[in-house]
C-alpha cells in the first residue's frame, strides 16, 4: 500500500552528515527500491480548545519497494519524554502524511521542542517539532470553501465518529481476533463533498467523494487487507452530502498485538493537496490469538 504524497511542512536534520535542512519540503535525497533512509515529516501544529497544542506528523520512507519495521528504541525514538510517544513502528513505502499526532500542554513554550529520530538502513534522520507560527495549520477546516474532513465510524454505524487526523494509540478501538479468522472491519463514511481546485476549474476526472486505505501501524508480523472500496449509500457527486460503507478483512500472519490505521481522504486528496486538510485517521488495536 502506497500513499505517495510529496506535500507538507518539514524541518529535517541528517544526523549522519550533521547537515540541517530548513525548508517547507522534505530533503531531496532520491528514493530507492531498498537500502535508504526514512525521514520524519512535520506537517504543522494546531491549538486545542483547552489551550494545549497538537503536533501533526508523518514520514517519508524512501525505500519505495520496502515497508520497514523499526521498533521503538534506539532507532525509533522521540525525545524528551519518550522514547515512545505513539509513533508508528511499521513504515509504509513513500510519503505518508499526518499519520499520528502528539499533544503537548498549554505550558509548552515556543522555544521548547520534541525531536523524532529514525535510523533506517544505518542512516539516522531526525526532525524537531516546535510551535513556530509559520507551521500553524488548520487540519479540520479547509481555508477556501470551509471543507471539512470525512467522518468515520468503525464496527457500528452508531459508533462515536472520528473526524480529522485524530489517530492516537490511547484512543484506538480495541478488538480481539485470531490468525485463523482474521478481523472483519465494517466502516461507515460521511463527507460534505465540497470540492475546490484552487482555480475554480471543474474536476478533470470523476472520482469518489471519499477514499479509504488501511495499513499496519504497529505489529509483530505482516498483515494483509482486502481492497477497501466504499459502496455509495447517499450522494456521490460534488456538493451532494455523501454516505458510504465498506467492509475490510485484516488477515494476520502471526499472533500478537497489532495497531491498524485507516486513512480517509476526501476530494482534496492525500495530504489535502498541500493545504494540510482534510483527511481523517483512526487506529484499531487488535489482540490476535493463534
N, C-alpha and C positions, 0 to 999 in steps of 0.2 A: 504494500500500500504506500503510495507516494503522495505527499501534499507539497508540491513544488511551488513555493511562493517566495519571491525574492523582494519582499517589501517589509517595512518595519524599521524601528529605530534600534540602533546598536552602538555600544561603545565596547570595542573588543581589545583585549590585551593578549599578545602572544608571549607566554612566559618563557617559551623555549628560546625566542630570539630577543626578548627584552624590548620588543617594539610595541608601541601604543598607537592604536588607530582611533582617532576621534572623528566620527562621521555618522551621518544618518544612513548608513548602509553597512552590510557585512563586509569583512575583508575579502579581497578579490582573489584569494588563492583558488586555483581551479579545482573543480570536482573531479573525482576519480572513481573507478569501479570499487577499489578496495585500498586499504592501507594508508588512509589520510586522516585528517582531523575532524572533530566536531566542535563547532563554535556556539557558545551560548548567545542568545539574541535578546536584547532588551527592547520590548515593544513600547514601553512607557509606563506611566503610573497615573492613578486617579484617586480622588478623595472619596471617603465614605461618610455617611450621614453622622456617624458618631465621632468624627474627627480623625479617625485612623486613615491610613493610606494603603493602597494596594499596588504592588509591582506586577506587571503583566509580562510574562517571559516565554520565550520559545527557544529554538535552536536551529542550526543548520548542519546536518550530517552530510559531509562532502563525499562520503562513501555511498555513491548512488546505487550500488548493487549490493550493499551490505548493511542490513539492520545490525545494530550492535547493542550488547548488554554490558553495562558498566555499573556494578553495584555501588551503593552509597559507601563512601570511604575515601581513601587517599586519591582515587582517580575520579571521584564524583562527589564534590562537597561544596557547601555554601557556608560562608563564614562572615562575621561571627555568629554564634548561636546554633550552628549546625553540628555535624555535617549534614544531617537530614532535615530539610525544610520542605519536604513534599515534592521534590523534583523527580522527573522520570528516571528510570534506570534502563529502560529499553528505548533505543533511539532509532526511529524510522528513517529511511533514506530521504535526503533532500531537506528543503526548508519547511519546518513545522512551526506555524505561527501561533503564539499565545496559548500554549498548551497547558500552562499552570500559572498560579499566582502565589504571591507571598504578601500577607498583610502585616504592616508594622504599626505600632501605636502612634497616637497623636503626638507624643513626645519625641518621636524620631526626628532628629534635626537635619537640616538641609546639608550639613557638612558630614553627616554620617553616611555609611554605605554598607551594603551587603555585596559579597563577591562570590559568584558561582564559577568553579573551576572544573573543567572536564579534560581528562587525559585519555585520548584515544590513539591507539597505534603508536604510543610513545610520544605523541605531540600534545603538550599541555596548552590549553586555551582558557582564558577567563574573561569575565565581564563584571564590572561594578554596577550596582543599582543605586542611584541617588535620586533625590527629589528635585531634580533640575527642572526649572519651569519650561524649558524647551521640550521636555519629554512628557508633558501633561497631555493625556489623551481622554477621549470620551467613548469607550467601547460599548456603551448602552444606548447611544443615540447618534445617528448619522447627522452631520452638521448641515447638509444642504436641504434635505427633504424630510427630516425627522424620522428617518428609517430606524427601526429597532431590530434587535436580533431575534431569530426564531425562538419559539418556546418549545421545550421538550418535556415529555412525561414518559418515564420508564416503567415498564411492567404493568402499570394500571392506568387507565385513561383518566382517572380522577386523582392520580398521584400529584404530589407537590411539584410545581413546574420548575425547570431550570431555564434561565434566560440570561444570555451573555456568557463571557468567559469565566465561569464560576466553578471550575473544577478544582476542588480541594480534597485531598485524601481524607481529611477529617469529616467531610460531608458525603463521602461515597455511599451509594446504595449497596447494601450487603446482601449477598445471596450465596447459597450452597449449590454445588454441582458435583458431578462425577466425571472421571475421564471417559467412562463408557457412554454416558448420555449427553455430555456437554451441557450447555446452558442456552435455553431459548429466551431471547430478549425482545419482547414487543415494545415498540416505541411509537408515540404519537407526536406529531409536529404541527405547529401553527405558526403563521407569519403574516405580516401586514402586506406582503407582496409589493412593497414600494421599490421602484427602480429609477436610477439616475445614472447616466453615463458621464456626467460632468460637463457634457456639451449639449445635453438635451437630445442627442441623437437616439433613435429607437434601437432596441436590442437587435443586433445583427443576426443572431440565430436563436430561435426559441429554445428555452431551457426550463427545467422545473424551478418553481419558486424557492424550494429548499432541497438541498442535497446533504446526505449524511455519510460519514465514513467512520469505521471502527479501527482501533489499533491497540495492541498491548502497550500498557504504560509501565507496569512492573510485573515481573513473574519469573519463575524458575525455568520455564521451558516454552517452546513455541505454542502459539495459539493461531488457529485458522478461523476465518469468519466467512459466512455466506455473504454474497453481494447484498448490501443493504439498500434496497430500492424502495422508495416511498410510493405507495398507492394513494392517488389523489381521492380524498373524500369530499372536498369542497374547494371551489376556486380553481386555480391552475393557470391564470393569466395575470399579467401586470395589473396591479391596482385592485385585484379581487382578493379579499381575505382568504387565506389558504389553510386547509387542514389536510393532513396526510397520515398514513400509518405504514410502518414497515416491521417485519419480524426477522431478526437475525439470530443465527445459532453460532455460538462460540464453541469450538472443539479444542480440547486441551490435550497436550501430548504427555503430560505427567501431572501427578498430584502436587498440591502446594497452594500457596496464597498468591492470587493474581489481582492486579488492577487493570481494568479495561477502560479505554477512553473513547467516547463518541464525540465527534465534532459535526455540528450542523452549520452549513453556510447558506445564506440567502442569495438573492440576485447579485449582491455586491461581490460575491466570490470569496475564496480563501483569503484571509487577512484583510477583508474589506476593500480589496483593490487599492491598498495603500492608505485608507482613511482610518485604519485601526478600529473598525466597526463594520459589519455587525455579524458576529458569529457566536455560537453557543457551545460550551463544553460541559461534559458531565462524566463522572467516574463511577464504575461499578466494581466493588470489591468482591471477589469470588473465592470462596474456600473450597478447593477441589479435592475430593476424595478419590481413591482408586476406582 
